[in-house]
Each structure stands twice: as structure tokens, then as C-alpha cells.
């Protein structure tokens, strides 16, 4: 096909028109590009574009890449299917990023590192100026990538030591395959951990794993992985779906090509080291003195491979809500040029997409606020008909507490923001914190496990039934952010707990407090339980789990506080320590990393980090808790039917009776196990 085009076509000065290669049914047809070979990198790009029904498409490669600057400053000469019965080359503009990619692909195809098959490339195969065609093709994206013979993830030209990293992935990944087996089979569900447990006593396995640990440790320590992961591909929303849907996917960086299963083996292995203390201790050597530097190093890749597991096995499909939370809340950052693509770009991964009834809509008359509101309401109203346990879970992300502009005082008394969202609708803006609730079993709603929605006059108002716990009368300091590497870190930690002691004393003065706390010692324990929401984070057995706090944790708290109270009293020593740490003092850095190892193992530090940005409060009747950072006296602590934790809401009397802004999720000591659920008076709350 490509050869015929080259032979019969003539060169013209015309620009390519998509109506000459028209999709008569954009919901069932696609365009493909046959890329013509070139003898050198600098040869002009040329190819042949044609249409096929996706159900009858030949074997093709779907490209996953990043547009970069959307200005089309380069060109490829393509021949149309229809041009007076004869082929003729016309010019099709493309971006710098794609031009570089296609030139590398020609070489990789010539070297047979990548099969010389037709290509599907969104920039060239979709008419980006036709909103109707684009909406139809976006809805077809799941089929386009899942039907491809192979997906090539193009990361960009070789740079910053990327060849060394790609070679390491290839060598270690092949080693895992040879010595442990294929972790991508359905039997193992992409679990390197299971293969290690099964084979670790086999000859040579421990030596191989120990050497692999040394290699990945050095790559992280020396910045190779950090530089590689900073490539734009790892930040874009669309690449997630593109990466997950095809069973045969490869990474291409420069002229190196590595199967994704090799990279996933390395990533899963690192996760095993972080999570499994016994394995870590067996593999440690003087060259791997601390594991904490690995905790965040491979996080984004591990997140991507988790999504891929769910896609490859139909019974493990994720809901749209879970995908949104995993991808846009927490420390990972994914971006989209068109913000509605944060929803549309992952619909193909969602197991409940058809049930929710969300369809891509790029028309100018549809606003971003409408798309986000429709998505939130669809999840609340439809999903929980069959899945009742998690109730109104999405509200934890749809509050003013999740909008950093609100915390800075820009959106304190109204529902206005840059996209005019209701307070209960998530904006998925990459600044969202994950809910503090891990695997801990809370049940503030008691037996009312199903959401009880109340009809409203507008789709922007959410009506829910529940009960009011109490009204906030005073608040303390914000829970401290990561204190390591900051000059006033110890002072902030000590100051935070001092304000909590003040609130505890206020609670003790309330006559109703005896109904909340069974004893004085239980009341006193709120000092260390409330800041971590009565839970702690466990590492060490291959998983990260949140468990309810017990009396043993008090000694961990006292050890934690003694360390920072000591440094807070020796400010000069702490400043010297920070200065040495920031200048790269190896001894200080190692000491810091080993201290982090200890903090992660104890669990109190991580539980406190989960509450970052929240503020302790005391209510009129003496309830103690943690609420959104911008809470204020007069706000109410409430529980909705169908959710296991309380929320803070703010009355908006100017909007009407029972109208509230949703300020954010909360913890409230003494109600988390449903203590008030049977006796509290029911009422309707209208969230605006």
C-alpha cells in the first residue's frame, strides 16, 4: 500500500483536507497512516492516509505521545485516497514533538525494533477542528487502543542518561522473566511479590534480587529515574488510557525500546522493597543503607501499572470515581490542555462508564462546570444504587476544603470560583488531598448505610438527609506539613500540639463531655488520637494499611514528640542540621533518611501527614475533631446517610433555609462508630 502510493503519487503545493479522506461514520471508522521509510533521519516525512472500519482494520500500531507546543511548524507529505482517481502528495502540518517522534520511528521500524505497521496517531488521524468528529472519536478511543496490534509509548529523544535507565529496565526485567517467571500472566495478576515468595529459595534468586536492589537504588539516588519521570508523557491524562488498553505495549525513548512488562517488573519490585520489611532486610547491603528514598521514586509508574492491571482483567475494572481519585488526588500530578479531558480521557478505563451515561461533549455551549457537575451527580445518583457501602464518598473531594484558593481566603463565603462550581463538585485540579480515611473501618452513619437523596430545583444543588452533630466554637493551628527540610519544622509540630491541648482543656470544661468520653484517661488520650484521626499507618508486610489506634501507640507518640521538642528547644542546632542537609552533606542526608525509615515504620508520622492541612476544633458540647483548614466558628459538623465519616458545612442563610456550603471532610471523636446515628434528629441538607 505504501509502495503504491510512493510510485503513483505526484507532489503538489496543496494542503491536506480531511474531507478528502472522510469518516462517513466517525463512531465506527478510523484513519490510518502508512509511514514511508527513509534512508536517514533528515529525509522528508511522507505517507499515505486512508480510512477503514475499526472492526475490519489491519494490524496497526497506536501511538501514545505528548503533543507539546500545539503550533504545527513541521509537515509531512501525504497522499489522499481520493484525488481525481490518482494519488497526489499534499502537505499536512504537524507539531515539533510529532515530527521528532516519526523520524525516530522510521529508524526503529527499519531496524525492526518496532514492526513496520500502519500507525494511528490522534494528531493526524482525527480532524482536530471538527468538534463533532472529535467527540465521536474520543468515545471510540477505548476500541482504538485495545484493538491495536501494539501501542508504542514515545517518551522523546535520548537525554539525561535515559539510555542507561532503559538498559537497566531491559536487563533487570529480562532477569525477572528468566529467574522468577512472567508476572503478567493472569495467574500472577502482575504481582512480582507472589513470584518472589514462590521462588526466593531457588539457587541464585537472592543474589539476583540483591543486585537488582543495588541497581534501582543507585538509579534513584543519582537522579536518573527522577529525570526520566519528569518527561511530559508521565504528566498527561490521555496517556493513562493509551498505556493501559493494549496487551502489547512498549516504551520507546530515543532509539531504545523496552517492553512494558520489564518496566512493571522493576516498579513492582521496588514496591515490594518499600512495603515488605522482611524482604528488605534480606536484600540489604552496605550499598543500600536506607529505603526511604525509594518511597516516592517509582510512585507514578506504580500507579500506572495498577491501572493497567485493572484494564487487562475485566473482573477488576475500576469505577470512574475511583479512577478520578487515584489520578488526581494526592501526590501524583496529571494534566490536560482541555480540562474536561480529565473526565473524558479516562472514560475508556471505567467499568461503570455505560451505567453513568457520560458522553464526551466538546461543543462550545457546554461549560466545564456543567461537565464536572454532571459527572459528580451521575456518580452519586447512579453508582450507589448497586454499591452502597461507600455511600457519598465523592463528597470528600468535592468540597471547598479541596480548593486551595478557598484555603487562601479567595472563596470563603460564596460558591464562586474560576469555573463557578457548586461546593460539593470536585474540580480535579491536581491540588487535591486524598481522604484521610484509609482501610480503617469507620461508621459514623451507623445503620444508615445507603445515601438518602432529596430532590432539588436545580442540578447544581445536592439534597441529602442526615443529622447534625454540633456547632464548632473554636479551632487550633493547621496540622503541619512535611517538616523535614524546613527551618521551623519542629516548632510547628510542637505549636500544633500545644493548641490542641488548649482545645482539650475547653472540651473538659463542657458538662456534656462526660457523655462523649467514658473516663478521664480516655479524654486525655484525645491529645494524640485526634491529630491522626484515631488511626495509624502500617508498613512492613507487603501492604500499607490504616488501623484504628490503640494504647500501644501512645508510646510511639511520646517518642515522636520528644524528638521534636528537643530540636525545638535547640533552634540553632536544627538550623545547622537543615543547612547541612540542603547542601548535600552525605552524613546528614544518610542520618535523615534513616530517621525517615524509623518514622515510616512507627506509623504515627504517616498518619499525621494524612491530616495535613486540617485544623483541630472543639464544638459547643465538647466534641473534639479535625476539620478543613478554613473552618471557622459557627460551622456545623454533620453526618450524611450513606457516608461513614462526618463533614463540616457552613450555613448560607442568604441562599435560603437549610442551604449550606460543603467545607470538607472531618473527624469527630466520639461519633465515628455510629454513637449518635440512632438518637440524632434527622434533617435535610441542601449543598450549594
Residue pairs with C-beta under 8 A, 6 or more apart in sequence:
1 34
1 48
1 50
2 34
2 35
2 36
2 47
2 48
4 87
5 34
5 36
5 47
5 48
5 79
5 87
6 36
6 46
8 86
8 87
9 79
9 86
9 87
9 88
9 89
10 86
10 87
10 88
10 89
11 77
11 88
11 89
12 88
12 89
12 90
13 91
14 88
14 90
14 91
15 90
15 91
15 92
15 93
16 49
16 78
16 80
16 90
16 91
16 92
17 90
18 127
18 130
18 133
20 80
20 81
20 82
20 83
21 31
21 49
21 50
21 51
21 80
21 81
21 82
22 51
23 29
23 30
23 31
23 51
23 133
23 137
25 53
26 132
26 133
26 136
26 137
26 140
27 136
27 139
27 140
28 53
28 54
28 55
28 140
29 51
29 52
29 53
29 54
30 51
30 52
30 54
30 57
30 120
30 125
30 137
30 140
30 144
31 49
31 50
31 51
31 120
31 124
31 125
31 126
32 49
32 50
32 51
32 52
32 57
32 58
32 60
32 118
32 119
32 120
32 125
33 47
33 48
33 49
33 78
33 118
33 119
33 120
33 121
33 124
33 125
34 47
34 48
34 49
34 50
34 118
34 119
35 45
35 47
35 102
35 105
35 106
35 109
35 119
36 45
36 46
36 47
36 48
37 106
37 109
37 110
37 116
38 44
38 45
38 103
38 106
41 103
41 106
41 107
42 103
43 106
44 77
45 74
45 75
45 76
45 77
45 99
45 102
45 103
45 106
46 76
46 77
46 78
46 79
46 89
47 76
47 77
47 78
47 79
48 78
48 79
48 87
49 78
49 79
49 80
49 81
49 92
49 124
49 125
50 81
51 81
52 58
54 140
54 143
54 144
54 147
57 147
58 117
58 118
59 115
59 117
59 118
59 149
60 117
60 118
60 119
60 120
60 148
60 149
61 114
61 115
61 117
61 118
61 119
61 120
61 148
61 149
61 150
61 151
61 152
62 119
62 120
62 144
62 145
62 148
62 150
62 151
62 152
62 242
62 246
63 101
63 105
63 119
63 120
63 121
63 122
63 151
63 152
63 154
64 145
64 151
64 152
64 153
64 154
64 233
64 238
64 239
64 242
64 243
65 97
65 98
65 101
65 121
65 153
65 154
65 233
65 239
66 97
66 156
66 232
66 233
66 236
66 239
67 95
67 97
67 98
67 123
67 337
68 95
68 96
68 97
68 232
69 95
69 96
69 97
70 95
70 337
71 95
71 96
72 93
72 94
72 95
73 93
73 95
73 96
74 93
74 94
74 95
74 96
74 98
74 99
75 91
75 92
75 93
75 94
76 91
76 92
76 94
76 99
76 102
76 124
77 89
77 90
77 91
77 92
78 89
78 90
78 91
78 92
79 87
79 88
79 89
79 90
80 87
80 88
80 90
92 124
94 102
94 123
94 124
95 123
97 156
98 121
98 123
98 124
100 156
100 157
101 154
104 154
104 157
104 252
104 254
104 255
105 114
105 119
105 152
105 154
105 252
107 255
108 114
108 252
108 255
108 257
109 115
109 116
110 116
111 255
113 255
113 257
114 150
114 152
114 250
114 252
114 257
115 149
115 150
117 149
117 150
120 144
120 148
122 137
126 133
126 134
126 137
127 133
127 134
128 134
131 362
131 363
131 364
134 360
134 362
135 359
135 360
135 361
135 362
135 363
137 144
138 344
138 360
138 362
139 347
139 359
139 360
141 241
141 348
142 241
142 245
142 347
142 348
142 349
145 151
145 241
145 242
145 245
145 246
145 348
146 245
146 246
146 348
148 246
149 248
150 246
150 248
150 249
150 250
151 242
151 243
151 245
151 246
151 248
151 249
151 250
152 249
152 250
152 252
153 233
153 239
153 242
153 243
153 249
153 250
153 251
153 252
153 260
154 233
154 252
155 162
155 228
155 231
155 233
155 251
155 252
155 253
156 231
156 232
156 233
156 253
156 254
157 253
157 254
158 253
158 254
158 255
158 256
159 254
160 224
160 227
160 228
161 224
161 227
162 224
162 227
162 228
162 253
162 254
162 256
163 253
163 254
163 256
164 219
164 224
165 219
165 224
165 225
165 228
166 251
166 253
166 254
166 256
166 258
167 256
168 215
168 216
168 219
168 266
169 251
169 258
169 262
169 263
169 266
170 256
170 258
170 262
172 212
172 215
172 216
172 262
172 265
172 266
172 269
173 258
173 259
173 261
173 262
173 263
173 265
173 266
174 262
175 208
175 212
176 183
176 192
176 195
176 212
176 262
176 265
176 266
176 269
177 261
177 262
177 265
179 199
179 202
179 204
179 205
179 208
180 192
180 195
180 196
180 198
180 199
180 205
181 188
181 195
181 199
182 188
182 261
183 190
183 191
183 192
183 194
183 195
183 261
183 264
183 265
183 268
184 190
184 261
184 264
184 312
186 313
188 194
188 195
189 309
189 313
189 316
190 264
190 268
190 305
190 308
190 309
190 312
191 268
192 265
192 268
192 269
192 272
193 268
193 271
193 272
193 276
193 542
196 205
196 209
196 269
196 272
196 279
199 205
200 206
200 209
206 282
206 283
209 269
209 283
210 283
210 285
212 266
212 269
213 269
213 273
213 283
213 284
213 285
213 288
214 285
214 287
214 288
216 225
216 266
216 269
216 270
216 294
216 298
217 287
217 288
217 293
217 294
218 287
219 225
220 226
220 293
220 294
220 297
220 298
221 293
225 297
225 298
226 297
228 253
229 300
229 301
233 239
234 300
234 301
235 333
235 334
235 335
236 334
236 335
236 336
237 327
237 334
237 335
237 336
237 341
237 342
237 345
237 346
238 336
238 341
238 345
240 304
240 307
240 327
240 334
240 345
240 346
240 349
241 345
241 346
241 348
241 349
243 249
243 260
243 304
243 307
243 308
244 304
244 307
244 308
244 310
244 311
244 312
244 349
245 311
245 348
245 349
247 312
249 259
249 260
250 257
250 258
250 259
250 260
251 257
251 258
251 259
251 260
251 263
260 305
260 308
263 301
264 301
264 305
264 308
266 298
267 298
267 301
267 302
267 305
268 302
268 305
270 294
270 297
270 298
270 302
271 298
271 302
272 279
272 542
273 279
273 280
273 283
273 291
273 294
274 280
274 291
274 294
274 295
274 539
275 539
275 540
275 541
275 542
275 543
275 544
276 540
276 541
276 542
277 539
277 540
277 541
277 601
278 540
279 542
280 291
289 590
289 593
289 594
290 590
290 593
290 594
290 596
290 597
291 597
292 593
292 594
292 596
292 597
292 600
293 593
295 600
296 331
299 331
299 332
300 332
303 326
303 327
303 332
306 326
307 318
307 323
307 326
307 327
307 349
309 316
310 316
310 317
310 318
310 349
311 317
311 349
317 349
317 350
317 351
317 352
318 326
318 349
318 350
318 351
319 350
319 351
319 352
319 379
319 383
319 387
320 343
320 346
320 347
320 350
320 352
320 353
320 356
320 358
320 375
320 379
321 379
321 383
321 393
321 394
323 346
323 349
323 350
324 342
324 343
324 346
324 397
324 426
324 428
325 397
325 434
327 334
327 346
328 334
328 342
328 428
328 429
328 430
328 432
329 397
329 432
329 433
329 434
329 435
330 432
330 433
330 434
333 430
334 342
334 430
335 430
336 342
336 345
338 362
339 368
339 419
340 360
340 361
340 362
340 368
340 371
340 372
342 428
343 358
343 371
343 372
343 375
343 428
344 360
347 353
347 358
347 360
350 356
352 382
352 383
355 382
355 383
356 375
356 378
356 379
356 382
356 383
357 378
357 382
358 374
358 375
358 378
361 371
367 419
368 419
369 419
369 420
369 421
369 425
372 419
372 421
372 425
372 426
372 427
372 428
373 421
373 422
373 425
373 459
373 460
374 459
376 394
376 398
376 424
376 425
376 426
377 459
377 462
379 394
380 392
380 394
380 451
380 453
380 462
381 453
384 390
384 391
384 392
384 450
384 451
384 642
388 449
388 450
388 451
388 642
389 449
390 643
390 644
391 445
391 449
391 450
391 451
391 640
391 641
391 642
391 643
391 644
392 451
392 464
392 640
392 642
392 643
393 435
393 643
394 426
395 424
395 640
395 643
395 647
395 662
395 665
396 435
396 437
396 645
396 664
396 665
397 426
397 428
397 432
397 435
398 422
398 423
398 424
398 425
398 426
398 662
399 423
399 424
399 628
399 647
399 662
399 663
399 664
399 665
400 406
400 411
400 423
400 628
400 630
400 661
400 662
400 663
400 664
401 407
401 627
401 628
401 629
401 630
401 648
401 663
401 664
401 665
402 426
402 427
402 431
402 432
402 433
402 664
403 411
403 417
403 427
403 429
403 431
404 429
404 431
405 411
405 417
405 418
406 412
406 417
406 630
407 613
407 628
407 629
407 630
409 630
410 417
411 417
412 630
415 421
415 422
415 423
415 661
415 688
417 427
419 427
421 427
422 460
422 461
422 462
422 687
422 688
423 661
423 662
423 663
423 687
423 688
424 462
424 662
424 687
426 432
433 612
433 613
434 610
435 645
435 665
436 533
436 535
436 610
436 611
436 614
436 626
436 665
436 667
437 533
437 546
437 644
437 645
437 665
438 535
438 537
438 544
438 545
438 546
438 610
439 545
439 546
439 547
440 533
440 534
440 535
440 546
440 547
440 548
441 548
442 644
442 645
442 672
442 673
443 644
443 672
443 673
443 674
444 639
444 643
444 644
444 645
444 646
444 668
444 671
444 672
444 673
444 674
444 676
444 677
445 466
445 639
445 640
445 641
445 642
445 643
445 644
445 674
445 677
446 674
446 676
446 677
446 678
447 674
447 677
447 678
448 466
448 641
448 642
448 677
449 641
449 642
450 641
450 642
451 464
451 640
451 641
451 642
451 643
452 464
452 465
452 466
452 641
452 642
453 462
453 463
453 464
453 465
454 463
454 464
454 465
454 684
454 686
455 463
456 462
456 463
456 686
460 688
461 686
461 687
461 688
462 686
462 687
463 684
463 685
463 686
463 687
464 640
464 641
464 642
464 684
464 685
464 687
465 640
465 641
465 682
465 683
465 684
465 685
466 638
466 639
466 640
466 641
466 682
466 683
466 685
467 638
467 639
467 676
467 677
467 680
467 681
467 682
467 683
468 636
468 637
468 638
468 680
468 681
468 683
469 619
469 623
469 636
469 637
469 638
469 639
469 646
469 668
469 671
469 676
469 680
470 619
470 620
470 621
470 623
470 636
470 637
471 619
471 620
471 634
471 635
471 636
471 637
472 617
472 618
472 619
472 627
472 631
472 632
472 633
472 634
472 635
472 636
472 637
472 648
473 506
473 618
473 619
473 620
473 633
474 503
474 506
474 617
474 618
474 633
475 503
475 615
475 616
475 617
475 618
475 627
475 631
475 632
475 633
476 496
476 499
476 500
476 502
476 503
476 615
476 616
476 617
477 492
477 495
477 496
477 499
477 615
477 616
478 496
478 613
478 614
478 615
478 629
479 496
479 531
479 608
479 611
479 612
479 613
479 614
479 615
479 616
479 626
480 489
480 492
480 493
480 496
480 608
480 612
481 612
481 613
482 609
482 612
483 489
483 490
483 492
483 493
483 564
484 592
484 596
485 578
485 581
485 582
486 492
486 578
487 574
487 575
487 578
489 564
489 574
490 564
490 565
490 567
490 568
490 574
491 568
491 571
493 561
493 564
493 568
494 561
494 564
494 565
494 568
496 531
497 527
497 531
497 561
499 616
500 527
500 530
500 531
500 616
501 527
503 616
503 617
503 618
503 624
504 523
504 524
504 526
504 527
504 624
506 618
506 622
507 513
507 523
507 526
507 618
507 622
507 623
507 624
508 523
508 622
509 622
510 620
510 621
510 622
512 621
512 622
513 523
513 621
513 622
516 523
516 621
516 622
516 623
516 669
516 670
517 523
517 526
517 670
525 551
525 554
526 624
526 669
528 549
528 553
528 554
528 557
529 549
529 669
530 616
530 624
530 625
530 626
530 667
530 669
531 608
531 611
531 616
531 626
532 549
532 604
532 607
532 608
532 610
532 611
533 607
533 610
533 611
533 626
533 667
534 548
534 549
534 667
534 669
534 672
535 546
535 547
535 548
535 549
535 607
536 546
536 547
536 549
536 553
536 556
536 603
536 604
536 606
536 607
537 544
537 545
537 546
537 603
537 606
537 607
537 610
538 544
538 545
538 546
538 547
538 603
539 600
539 601
539 603
539 606
540 601
546 607
546 610
553 603
553 604
556 602
556 603
556 604
557 604
559 602
560 599
560 602
560 604
560 605
567 573
567 574
567 577
568 574
577 588
580 588
581 588
581 589
581 592
599 605
599 606
600 606
611 626
611 667
613 628
613 629
614 626
614 627
614 628
614 629
614 666
614 667
615 626
615 627
615 628
615 629
615 631
616 624
616 625
616 626
616 627
617 624
617 625
617 626
617 627
617 631
617 637
618 624
619 625
619 637
623 637
623 668
623 669
623 670
623 671
624 668
624 669
624 670
625 637
625 646
625 666
625 667
625 668
625 669
626 666
626 667
627 635
627 637
627 648
627 663
627 664
627 666
627 667
628 648
628 663
628 664
628 665
628 666
630 663
631 648
631 663
631 664
632 650
634 650
634 651
635 648
635 649
635 650
635 663
636 648
636 649
636 650
636 651
636 660
637 646
637 647
637 648
637 666
637 668
638 646
638 647
638 648
638 649
638 685
639 645
639 646
639 647
639 671
639 676
639 677
639 680
640 647
640 685
645 665
645 666
645 667
645 672
646 665
646 666
646 667
646 668
646 671
647 662
647 663
647 664
647 665
647 666
648 663
648 664
648 665
648 666
649 660
649 661
649 662
649 663
649 685
649 687
650 660
650 661
650 663
651 659
651 660
652 659
652 660
652 661
652 688
653 659
655 688
656 686
658 683
658 684
658 685
658 686
659 686
659 688
660 685
660 686
660 687
660 688
661 687
661 688
662 687
